[in-house]
Amino acid sequence: MCARLSGSVLVTGSNRGIGLELVRQLCESPCPPTHIFAACRDPDGPNAKVLRDLALKHPQLVTTLCLDTTNQGTIAEAARLVGDQLKDGSLNLLINNAAINIPGSLADTGEKEMMEVFLTNTVGPMLVTKEFLPHLRTAASRPGAQSEMSCRRAAVVNVSTLFSSIQRCHETFLRAPMYPYRVSKAALNMLTRCLSEDLRADGILVMALHPGWVQTDMGGPQAPLSTEDSVKGMLNVISSLSDQHVGALLDWEGKSIPW
Ligand SMILES: NC(=O)c1ccc[n+]([C@@H]2O[C@H](COP(=O)([O-])OP(=O)(O)OC[C@H]3O[C@@H](n4cnc5c(N)ncnc54)[C@H](OP(=O)(O)O)[C@@H]3O)[C@@H](O)[C@H]2O)c1
């Protein structure tokens, strides 16, 4: 089945892991978006070679962009470039995927670790969403836009995690304490809820999505899910989002996760 994402899409952290696979599957979909903005910290660097090759293979479809979620200047410049490149200035889907994890016990975790992870995983998606909001608003309100909310109209997907769930913390905490990561992603969930309430009136759908435990640099080789299967599921969920999913926290199979 083809995940329907007809408009323009921007993915942060798209040079490796889940972000790269999102761009790859969007490019190779039988019904691809009209345009893909593949954002990452260093699009010209050695860690973005696979992404650059993908962009070369699909020159009409993919634009690579420099965007560091901890650097307001790069976010603003990326939003300006996207505005210039889009014919009508409308961005339909923003996927806030970029994140870091500094694992460790309470003893290993101090102010530096907490702040660095919070800045990247929570403040970053807020700043990125804020900067791209004019493009999302244009998409949501353009003539002929559907009245129902969806990723084809305008949506923000914040990539969260099961580890953000306060209710289910006891299931995984002892094997993976990850204080900064868990706290930053629980805060990302609240950011998701705030934005979803704020932007509902504009017709912009905001939700959070857990990709599963995935074989990436972050997830490790022992993870049960391949990036292919995770992203296939994520794109199916994203393409079927509607009004009922405003502010939801779902997993890659579309199942709801308790806060
Ligand atoms: N893998 C899992 O099991 C798992 C489970 C639950 C949730 N997630 C979530 O899924 C998302 C993707 O994770 P992943 O597994 O693909 O991780 P990953 O393999 O470690 O990749 C992380 C991506 O984020 C980028 N990034 C980090 N800091 C950034 C910044 N300040 N600005 C821009 N980009 C930045 C990295 O770019 P550089 O190459 O420049 O560092 C890289 O592209 C994250 O939100 C993560 O929390 C993953």
Ligand as a Chemical Component Dictionary entry (heavy atoms), coordinates in Angstrom:
data_LIG
# 
_chem_comp.id                   LIG 
_chem_comp.type                 NON-POLYMER 
_chem_comp.pdbx_formal_charge   0 
_chem_comp.three_letter_code    LIG 
# 
loop_
_chem_comp_atom.comp_id 
_chem_comp_atom.atom_id 
_chem_comp_atom.alt_atom_id 
_chem_comp_atom.type_symbol 
_chem_comp_atom.charge 
_chem_comp_atom.model_Cartn_x 
_chem_comp_atom.model_Cartn_y 
_chem_comp_atom.model_Cartn_z 
_chem_comp_atom.pdbx_ordinal 
LIG N1  N1  N 0  16.313 4.308  17.411 1  
LIG C1  C1  C 0  15.392 4.073  18.316 2  
LIG O1  O1  O 0  15.263 2.951  18.848 3  
LIG C2  C2  C 0  14.454 5.166  18.742 4  
LIG C3  C3  C 0  13.449 4.822  19.664 5  
LIG C4  C4  C 0  12.553 5.806  20.040 6  
LIG C5  C5  C 0  12.640 7.069  19.507 7  
LIG N2  N2  N 1  13.637 7.371  18.615 8  
LIG C6  C6  C 0  13.661 8.733  18.077 9  
LIG O2  O2  O 0  13.755 8.683  16.671 10 
LIG C7  C7  C 0  14.429 9.854  16.186 11 
LIG C8  C8  C 0  15.569 9.450  15.262 12 
LIG O3  O3  O 0  16.449 8.637  16.010 13 
LIG P1  P1  P 0  17.540 7.691  15.338 14 
LIG O4  O4  O 0  17.426 6.374  16.004 15 
LIG O5  O5  O -1 17.469 7.790  13.870 16 
LIG O6  O6  O 0  18.865 8.398  15.903 17 
LIG P2  P2  P 0  20.324 8.520  15.276 18 
LIG O7  O7  O 0  20.602 7.372  14.399 19 
LIG O8  O8  O 0  21.217 8.791  16.433 20 
LIG O9  O9  O 0  20.195 9.837  14.374 21 
LIG C9  C9  C 0  19.927 11.059 14.992 22 
LIG C10 C10 C 0  19.808 12.126 13.935 23 
LIG O10 O10 O 0  19.564 13.375 14.602 24 
LIG C11 C11 C 0  20.529 14.301 14.150 25 
LIG N3  N3  N 0  20.817 15.340 15.140 26 
LIG C12 C12 C 0  21.289 15.222 16.389 27 
LIG N4  N4  N 0  21.418 16.430 16.963 28 
LIG C13 C13 C 0  21.025 17.333 16.032 29 
LIG C14 C14 C 0  20.923 18.737 15.998 30 
LIG N5  N5  N 0  21.280 19.505 17.041 31 
LIG N6  N6  N 0  20.450 19.335 14.881 32 
LIG C15 C15 C 0  20.090 18.603 13.810 33 
LIG N7  N7  N 0  20.182 17.268 13.767 34 
LIG C16 C16 C 0  20.645 16.647 14.870 35 
LIG C17 C17 C 0  21.774 13.475 13.838 36 
LIG O11 O11 O 0  22.639 14.232 13.008 37 
LIG P3  P3  P 0  24.277 14.142 13.097 38 
LIG O12 O12 O 0  24.678 13.039 12.170 39 
LIG O13 O13 O 0  24.701 15.495 12.665 40 
LIG O14 O14 O 0  24.617 13.839 14.524 41 
LIG C18 C18 C 0  21.105 12.307 13.130 42 
LIG O15 O15 O 0  20.775 12.651 11.812 43 
LIG C19 C19 C 0  14.882 10.613 17.429 44 
LIG O16 O16 O 0  13.947 11.623 17.719 45 
LIG C20 C20 C 0  14.852 9.562  18.510 46 
LIG O17 O17 O 0  14.682 10.094 19.795 47 
LIG C21 C21 C 0  14.545 6.456  18.215 48 
# 
loop_
_chem_comp_bond.comp_id 
_chem_comp_bond.atom_id_1 
_chem_comp_bond.atom_id_2 
_chem_comp_bond.value_order 
_chem_comp_bond.pdbx_ordinal 
LIG N1  C1  SING 1  
LIG C1  O1  DOUB 2  
LIG C1  C2  SING 3  
LIG C2  C3  SING 4  
LIG C2  C21 DOUB 5  
LIG C3  C4  DOUB 6  
LIG C4  C5  SING 7  
LIG C5  N2  DOUB 8  
LIG N2  C6  SING 9  
LIG N2  C21 SING 10 
LIG C6  O2  SING 11 
LIG C6  C20 SING 12 
LIG O2  C7  SING 13 
LIG C7  C8  SING 14 
LIG C7  C19 SING 15 
LIG C8  O3  SING 16 
LIG O3  P1  SING 17 
LIG P1  O4  DOUB 18 
LIG P1  O5  SING 19 
LIG P1  O6  SING 20 
LIG O6  P2  SING 21 
LIG P2  O7  DOUB 22 
LIG P2  O8  SING 23 
LIG P2  O9  SING 24 
LIG O9  C9  SING 25 
LIG C9  C10 SING 26 
LIG C10 O10 SING 27 
LIG C10 C18 SING 28 
LIG O10 C11 SING 29 
LIG C11 N3  SING 30 
LIG C11 C17 SING 31 
LIG N3  C12 SING 32 
LIG N3  C16 SING 33 
LIG C12 N4  DOUB 34 
LIG N4  C13 SING 35 
LIG C13 C14 SING 36 
LIG C13 C16 DOUB 37 
LIG C14 N5  SING 38 
LIG C14 N6  DOUB 39 
LIG N6  C15 SING 40 
LIG C15 N7  DOUB 41 
LIG N7  C16 SING 42 
LIG C17 O11 SING 43 
LIG C17 C18 SING 44 
LIG O11 P3  SING 45 
LIG P3  O12 DOUB 46 
LIG P3  O13 SING 47 
LIG P3  O14 SING 48 
LIG C18 O15 SING 49 
LIG C19 O16 SING 50 
LIG C19 C20 SING 51 
LIG C20 O17 SING 52 
# 
